[in-house]
Amino acid sequence: MTILAAYAVPHPPLLIPEVGRGQERKVAATIEAYKKIALEVVAVEPDCVVILTPHGTVYSDYIHISPGDQGKGSFAAFGVPGVKLQADYDTGLIDAISEQASRIDLAAGPLGSKNADLDHGTLIPLYFLRQAGYDGPIVRASISGLSPIDHYRFGVCIQKAARELGRRIVVVGSGDLSHRLKDEGPYGFAPEGPVFDREIMDILGEADFSRLLTLDPELAEGAGECGLRSFQIMAGCLDGTAVTSRVLSYEGPFGVGYGIAAFQPTGPDAKRHFGQLYEIQEKERLQTLRSEESPYVRLARAALESYLRDQSRPALPDDWPEEAKGRRAGVFVTLKKDGQLRGCIGTIAPVEADVAAEIMRNAVSSGVGDPRFDPVQPEELPKLVYSVDVLGAPEAVDGPERLDPQRYGVIVTHDQQRGLLLPALEGVRSVEQQLKIALAKAGIAEDAPYKIERFEVVRHK
């Protein structure tokens, strides 16, 4: 069997005694579980260990594999420069993974950063592996801003590359869980934190990897996690494979969740091609969404599709609301693909003759004019999910106490600088967050004198 075993592990530096200086005693169960799985890895004598880390070189549109022959690192960033580790890279496996990715047009490989320094997401599992006696090569791969299914597909590329080369490998998905379990934790408490951790540990315990691909992105964002995409890649490495799963430990004494789970392949299983199942289910979901779209969203979709087809403008939907005819208002059009933002452009105040024209203008701008993204390509159109926000008139407020990020959007103004943030956005849970993001968008310093306006929106889906 090509994949000998896979593990989900955390990476708090305080697990290392020289870093923890006694604090590690509060996570004794995590340390014991780490030692146990490290001995298991040594016992199966792998040709290579693939370590998936969220703290390597991370790109929004490319999954990076560390290049070169060797990586080195230390715990200097945590006050212990004397604890150093190094590892040879399996260059043959790196090349084979990159080739597999190119075959399916997945943006992944060793291009880009030449930084050979090992990050702590790699150093922690490597430390325990070295302590147990493993001295073989590794492959280090990072996460990216790509979709959950792309991370899973990358894991499938690892599996196929190892099989093609006859490599017997162990896969380690390195990642902490929520960072928002306690008020005194690194990011305070959020109600999503413990919910996310329970969900992930349940998924890992049952090896129900389909749920890793469909987990609510708002839950993950609110929890402040870092391991989900590492686990998605790890799951892809086990595509089409029956496994036995074990949860060895879960702790969170410092406000961050640390979980360890092990997966032992037992043979092929045609029912566990979760990537294929996801694609089928996603196609059905998109078809359902399209059948239920409001006239506002259908117009936005038609506008972008017509523009990309022949730069024409579509006719109004037959059921275009009477109350919208002749009305003028600011409009924002948001595009998402695979649950992630793909474009969002809007107007605070109307610039077109009516709402319909405003929607068509901003739908096209969201698709081809958002500077944060490459223009939408025609082959992406079936996967896009649209929403249309029609803005109410802004009203001046005399302070943050009159804001509510779930009900009101906010506009901040200083001299000629102006920034806007819509209401009810993923991950924006407080007025302070809302204002901070709006100010940053406008390039306004937080200590500058600025005016605040609020507005309501009607969101159409």
N, C-alpha and C positions, 0 to 999 in steps of 0.2 A: 504494500500500500504506500502511495507516494506521500500523503499527509499522515504522519505518525500520530500527531496529537496537536491540539490547539488550546490556547489558554487566554482568558481575559484577566488582566492584572492591573493594579494601580501603580502609581509612580511617585508617591510622596518621598522626597529626599530624607526626611527624618527617619525612615526605615533603616538608614545606614547609621550604625552606632556613633560614628565620629560626627555625624551631622545632628542626630537626634539628641545626644548628650543626656540620655535618661528619658526623654520624651517618647522614645520608641517603645517603652514599656507599656504605654497606653494603647498600642496597636499590636500587642503580642500575638493575637490570633492571626493577623495579617502576615506577620513575619514568619510564623510557623507554617502557614499555608504556602508562602513563597518558597520556603526551604523544601517543603515536601514536593512541590511541582518541579523545582529545579532538579531534585534527585530523580524524578520520573523522566525528565528530559535526558539526563545523562544515561539512564538505564536503557533507553531505546536507541542510543547511539546514532543520532541524526547526522546527515551529511552537512546540514546547514540549519540555522535558526533564522526565520524571518521575523523581524520586529517591526511592528506598525506603531508609529508614534504621532501624536498630535503636536509635538513641539519641535519637529524638524523644520525643513524649508517648506513653507506652506504657500501655495499659490491659489488664486481664486478659480482658475480654469485648467489646472494641470496637477496631476499626482506625481510628486517628485520621489525618485529613488536615488539615494545617495550614491554619487559616482566615485570612481577611483578604486584603489586597491585596499585601502585601510582607513579606518576611522579611529580617532583618539578623543578622549575627554577626561574631565576631572570634575570634582565637586567644589571647585574654586568659587563658583557663584554662590555657594552655600557655606562659605567660610572654611572649607576643608580642601585646599589645593593639593594636599599630599595623597589623597585617595584618587588614583588615576586608573583608567582602563583603556584598553585598545582592542581592536578586533579587525581581522582581515575580512574583506568583502568577497563574496562568491560572485566574481565578475561574470562567469558563464551564466549563472542563474539570472543576474541582472539583465544581461543582454537578451536572454530568452523571454523574460517577463515583458521587456520593452517591445520585443517583436510580437508577442501575443497581443499586446495592447494596440499596436499599429494595425493588426489584422482586423480589429473591430472598430477602428477609428476612435479609440479612446485616448485622450490626451494624457499620457503617462510615460515616464522614463527618467533618465538621468540628466536631462538638459537643465541648464540654469546654474544654481548655486554650486560653488566648488568648496564650500565650507566643510571641512572634514571633522569639525568638532562634534562629538556626540552629545546630544541633548539629554536632559534628565529622564525624558520618557523612554529613552533607550538605555541609559546608564543603569537605572534601577533594576530592570530585569536582567541586564547583562551582569551586574554585580552578583546577584544571587546565582546565576548560571556559572560564573567563574568560581564562586565559593563551593559549588557542588562538584566542580571538576570539568565542566564543559570548556574546551579550548578551541573549538572549531570555528568556522567562518559564519558570518551573518549577512543578511540583507536588511538594510534599513530603508523603510518607505514611510512617507508622510501622508497625512490627510490633505484635503483640498476643499475649495468652495464648491466643488461639483455636487451633483445630486446623490441621494442615498443609493439609487440603483447604479450609478457610475462607480461608487466605491465598492459595491458588491461585485460588479463586473470586473473590477480590478483584482479582487480576490480570486475570481474565476481564472483570470490570466495567470496569477501565481500558481494556482493548482495545475493548469495545463502546461505551464513552463516546466514545473518540477517533473510532471509525468513525462514530458517530451525528453528531458535530460536524464531521466531515471534517478533524480535526486530524492532522497528520503528526508523530508523536512518537518520541522516543528514550527508552528505559527503562534506568535505571541501578540495579542492585541493589547497594547498598553494604553491605559486611560483611566483617569479618576472619574467618579460619578458626579453628583451635584456638589457645587461649591457653596450652596446656600441652605445648609441644614440648620444653622444656628445663628442667633444674633451676633455672637462673638466670632463667627467664622470670617473668612477672608472677604466675602461679599454680603455679609448679613444673612438674614433669614428670608426665604420666599416660600410660600405654600407649595409651589411646584417642586421644591427640592426633595422632600421625602417621598412625594408621589412618584417622581421620576425614578428615584432609587429603587423603590418597591417594584415598579414596572420592569426596570432593567434586570434586576435580580431574578424576577419571575421568568422573564424571557430567557435569560441564560440558564436558569435551572431546568427549564423545559426544552431548551434548545429550539425554541420556536422562532427561528430567524426571520420568518416572514414579518413578524411584528417589528423587527428592527428597521425594516424598510418603510413602514407605514406609521411609525411613532409620530404623534402630534408634534410638529416643529415648535409650536408655541410652548408646549410643556418642556421641551429640551432647552429652548431659549430661556425660559423663566427659571429653570433649575441651574443654569450656569454650568453645564456639564462640559467635559472635554474628551470623553472616551467613545462617544457614540459612533463616530465615523471609523475609528480604529476597529470597533467591534463589527461594523458593517463589512469592512474588508475581510476580517477574519472569517465571518460567516460565508462570504463568497468563496473562500479557500476550501470550504466544506460543502460546496454546492453538489447536489445529487448524492450526498453521502449520509448514511445512517450513522448516528452517533449516540453514545451514552454520555450523559452530562452529570457533572457534580458541582455543587456550590460548596467551596471549601471555607469561605469566610466572608463576612461583611461587617465593617466597622465604620463609625463616623464621629469619633470623639472631638475632632477639631473643627467640625462644621463642614467637612468634605467627606463624601462617601468613598470608601475603599472596598471593592469587591473582588474576589478571586473565584473563577470558575474554570473547570477543565472539561475538555471534550475529547472523547476517544472514538475514532472512526471504527465502525464495525462492518462496513461493506457498502456497496452501491444501493441507492434508494431513489427510484425514478420519481417518487412523490416529493422529493426535497430539492427540486430545482426551483428555488424560491425566486430567482431572478425572472425566469419565464412566467411563473405564476403572477408575479407582480406586474409584469408587462400586460398580461391578459386582463387582470383586475383593473389596472389603471386605464386601459382603453375603454373598458365598460363604464368606469366612473366618469371619464371625460364625456362619453356619449350621453350619459344621464344628465350631467351638468349642462351640456349644450342644449338638451331638450327642454330644460327648465329655465334657460336664460331669460332675463327681463328684456324688454325692447331696447333699453339703454345699452345693455351689454351686447345684444345682437348687432346693434348699430356700430358699436366700437369694434367688434370682431370683423364685421363686413367692411368697415373703413380700412383697417390695416390689411386685410386680405386683398381688397380691391387695389389698394395702393401698390402692394408687392406684385400683383398680377399685371396691371397695366396703368398704374398711377391714376385710376379713375376714382370717382366718388360714388358710393352706393345710394340707392333710393332709400327713403325712410321705411321702416317696417310698417306693415299694414296696420298693426295695432299700436302705432305710435300714440302716446297719450295726448288727449286734447289739451290738457293743462300745460303740457310742455311746449306746445306750438306758440312761437313768438316770445317765449320766456327767455331771458338772458341771465346767465349765472356763470361763475367760475366753475371749472370742472377739472377733476383729476382722473386719469385713466391708469390703472395699475395692471401689469401683466405678471403672471407667475408661471413658472415651468417646473415640474417635479417638486412643487411645494416651495420653490425659492423665487425670490424677486427676479424678474427678467426685464423690467422697465417700469418707470413711473414718471410721468410728466403731467403738469397741470397748469392752470391759470388761476391766480387768486381772484382776479376780477375778469369779467367777460371781455373778450376781444373780437368775438364773432357775432353774427347777427342774431343767433339764437342758440339754445342749449344743444340742439342737434349738430349744428356746425361746430360748436365748441368740442363736443365729444369726438367728432370725426378728426378734427385737427389734432387733438391731444392723443388720440389712439395711435395715429400715425407717428407722432413725435415720440411716444413711449416705445414704439417698436423700432424706430430707426434713428432716433435723435437723442436718446438718453446717453450722456457721455460716459456713464459708468459701465456700459455694456456695448459689446459689438452689436451691429444691427441684426434684427431678427431675420433669419433665413426662411425661405418658403417651406422647407421641410420641417421646420419647428412649429408651424402654425397649428397643426392638429393637437399639439400638446399644451397649448397656451390656455390659461384660465384668466379671465378678465374680471375686473370690478370697476365700477364707475361711481365716483363720489361727486355729487352735485352740492356745491357749497352754498350755505346761507350767507347773508350779509354779515360781515365782521362787525363787532362792537368793541369799543375800547373798554378796558377794565383797569382798575386802579391798583391791582396787586395779584400775586399768585394765588391768594386764598379764594379767588373767584374762578379758578380753573378746575377742570376735571378731565384728565387725559382720556377717559373712556367716553365722555359725552362731547367735549369740545376739542376742536382743533385750536392751534395757537399760531399767531403771527407776531413776530418780534421785529422792531424797527429801530435803527440807530442811524441818524443822518440818511444817507442813501442806501444803507445796507438793510436788507429785509429777508427774513427767513420764515418758512411755514412748515408746520408739522400737522398731519392729519390726526384725527382722534382714533382711538381703539386700535393702535398698532401693536404688533407682536413685540413683547419684551418691554414695552413702555408702561410702567405700572405706577409711576408717581409724577406729580407736577414738576418736581425737581429734574427728573430725567427728561421730561418733555421739553422744558425750557432749555436745558443744557444742549440737547440735540438741535433744537431750533436755532439757538445762538451759534452753534458750531456750523450749521449749514449756511448761515448768513455771514460767517466770519466776524461775528461780534464778540468782543471780550465779555466774559461773565460779569466783570466789575464795571462795565460801561453803562452809562445811563441809557436805557432803552424803553420803548413803549410796548405795551402788551395789548393785543386784541384777541378775542376769542370768536369762534364761529362754530355753527353746527353743520352737519352734512347729512344728506340722505344717501346711503350707500346702496347701490344696485348691483346685484349679482345675477 
